[in-house]
Structures are given as structure tokens and as C-alpha cells.
Amino acid sequence: MRKIICLLMCIVLGMAMIGCGASDNKKAEKNETKASSETKENVAKENFSIKMSDKYTFTDPKDLDFDNRYVLSGDKNSKLLSDMSNMGYEATNIYEILYVKGDKAVAEYQYFVCKNEQSAKDLEEFYSSQGQKVTREESVLYAYTEGEVVQANITMYASLGNMKEETPAAYITFLQNFQGLVKY
């Protein structure tokens, strides 16, 4: 049974990665400009942090050179976490943090805050079994993606027609529309 759940989770996550289901392009196009202007207030600020649990607080990486930060979040009602829950993986919150320099992504962090350490271990095991490198800090799980890889994903999503343009702002809109994330 666990193998079936893992297979189904792979399919859902695979669809998320290639952008299947993001067919509401008119809505996405309208929201791209809105997302671009709304998230500009996340411009690099000193001492930015997000308290993810009692024992873990995210802070900007000290050695990262960026001039803009996009931060999205979702709770258990967001599409991504709801789909994960349907497959037996429990997370209470997700945070998507994208760092940009000029008009290029320089880093992306995706955080899952789980209800307890066992839920985080289960999710970590799933991601690791799929070849993804994740880090767990008690009940918080995260993945880091280098800017070049994020840019390649942005190019891919745009070429598939899921985004109007190859920009970090369009990518943020894509995440908002497809995964049900909102501005933090």
C-alpha cells in the first residue's frame, strides 16, 4: 500500500514540476502583473526571518547576493499540501522563498513545516526515495535549488505555455495559481 501511495505522490509531484494542470492561462496572465508589483515589497531587507517552529527560524542566507526576495506561503488548505495529505503525507505549512538578482533567480528554498517530527521523517523519506536532496530540522523539511536550476525550470514552464514570460515574477504567479500559495 505504501508503494502505491508513493507512486501516486510521485505522479502528483511530477505533474507539479512539469506544470500539468496550470491550464487557466488567462487568469495567470492577469495575475502576473499583479504578483510582480505586489511582491516587490519583499526587496532585500535586513534581518528577514520566518519562525517555522518553536525550534527553527529561517533567516536569509548570509552569503547570498540578491536584490529581491519573493515569499509565498500555504497552509493545509493549499492545493499542494491538500494533495500531499490525500497521499498520506502531513505538513501544516509550506513556504516558497525565491531570491532574485536583477531579473534572474539566484536561489530557491522550499520549506515544509510538519505537525511533528515523524511526519517530517516520512516526507523526508519520500523525497529522498525520489532522488531529491532535502534537509530536515526536527519537524521542518526543506529543499534548496540553485539559481541556474530555477532559471531552467522557469524556461521550461514558459516553453510549455504555463507562464507568459520567462521571469521570476511569472514563476511566482505560476506557483500561486498552480499550488494555491499566497503572498507571505
N, C-alpha and C positions, 0 to 999 in steps of 0.2 A: 504494500500500500504506500509506503514511504517513497518508493521509487516512482510510482505513478504521480504522487504529489510533486516530487522533484521535477519530473518530466513536464508536468503542466506548468510549474513555476518557470522552467526554462523557456517554454513557449511564450508565456506572457511577457517575461523579461526580454526575450528575443524580439518580440513584436514591439516592445517599447523602444528597444535600441534601433530598430530599422524604421520606426515611425509608422507602422501599420496602425490604422485606426484614427490617425490625425487627419480625417477627411474634411473637417469643417474649415477649409482653407479661407473662405470669405471672412469667417469670424476671426481666424488667425491673422489675416491681413489687416483687419480693422484694429486688432489689439496690438499689433507690432509697434505702431507709433505710440500708443498709449503706454505700453510696457517700457519702451525706450525712455520716454520722458518721466514716467513715474519712478523708475529705478535709478535715475541719475543722481538722486539724493544719497545714494549709497557710495558716493565718491569717497575715496580713501580718507578715513577718519582715524585719528589716533585712538588707541585703546578700545577698539571694537571687540566685543565678545558676545557669546551666546551661552548662557548657562543651560546645559543639556541634561544634567542630572545633579544630584547632590554632590557628586564627587568628580564631575567632569565639566569643564567650561572651555569652549572653543575660543581661541583668540587668533587674530591674523598671524600668519607665519612671519617671523621677523626678517627673514632674508628674501622675501618675495617682493619684486619690483612691480608695482601696479598703480594705476591711477583711478580705477573704478572697481567697485565691488557690487555684484548683484547677489541678493539673498532672497531665496524663496523658502517657504515652509509649507508643511501639510500635516494634518492630524490623521487619526484613524479613519476619517471620512473621505480623505483624498482618494482619488482613483487608484493610485499606486499602492497605498497601504491597505486599502479595502481589498484589492486583488490579492495582495500577499496574505492577508488574513484568511481569505477564502481558500488559500492553498496550505494553510496551517502555520504560517509564519507571522508572529505577532510583533508589531512595532507600534508605538504610540505617536511618534512624530518623525518627520523627515525634514532635513534642511539641505538645500542645494545652494552652495556658495561658489560663485564664479568670479574669478579675478581677471581683469582686463587691463591691458596696457595699450593705449591708442585704440585701435579697432580690432585687436587680436586677443584671444583668450590666452592667459599665461598659466592658469591652474584652475582646477575644479575639485571641490570636495563635496561628497555626498554622505550625509550622516543619517543613520537610523537610530532613534532612541527607542529602546525596547522596554517592555514593562518590568523585566527582571534580567538577571544575568543568564539564566538558562535560555530565555528567548533569544538573547544576543548570540549565545553559543550556537543555537540551532540555525540562526540566519547566517552566521559566520561559516558554519559547516556547509550550508547550501552554496553560498557564493564561492567558497574555496573549491568545492567539488566541480564547479563550472569553470575553474581556471582563473577566477578573478582574485586579485590580491586585495584583501581587506584587513583592517586593524580593529581589534576590539579593546575597548577600555571599559571593563566591567559590563554595564548594560548599554553601552554606546558602541556602535559599529560604524566605521567609516571607510570610504574608498577615496583615494587620491588619483586624479588623472592629470597628466602633464598637458601643458597648453597645446603642443603640437597635435596630440591625440584629440583633444577637444575641437581644435580647428578642423581636423579631418572629419570628425563627426558632423560638425556644422556644415561642411561642404557636402557630405553625403546626404544629410537631411534636406538641404536645399535642392540638390540634384534629383531627389525623389519627389520633389514638389511639396514637401511638408512645411517648408519655410519659404517666404517670399524672397529673402536675400540671405547672403552668407555673412551674417553679423552676429556678434554675441547677443545683441538686443533681440534679434529674431529667434535665436536659440532659447532665450529666456521665455519668450512668448510661447514657443513650442512646448516648453516644459509646463507652463501654466495651463495651456489648453489640453495637452495630452495626459499629464499626470495629475491635474487638478491641484497644482500648487499655487500658492498666493504669495504676494509680496510680504516679506517679514517686517 
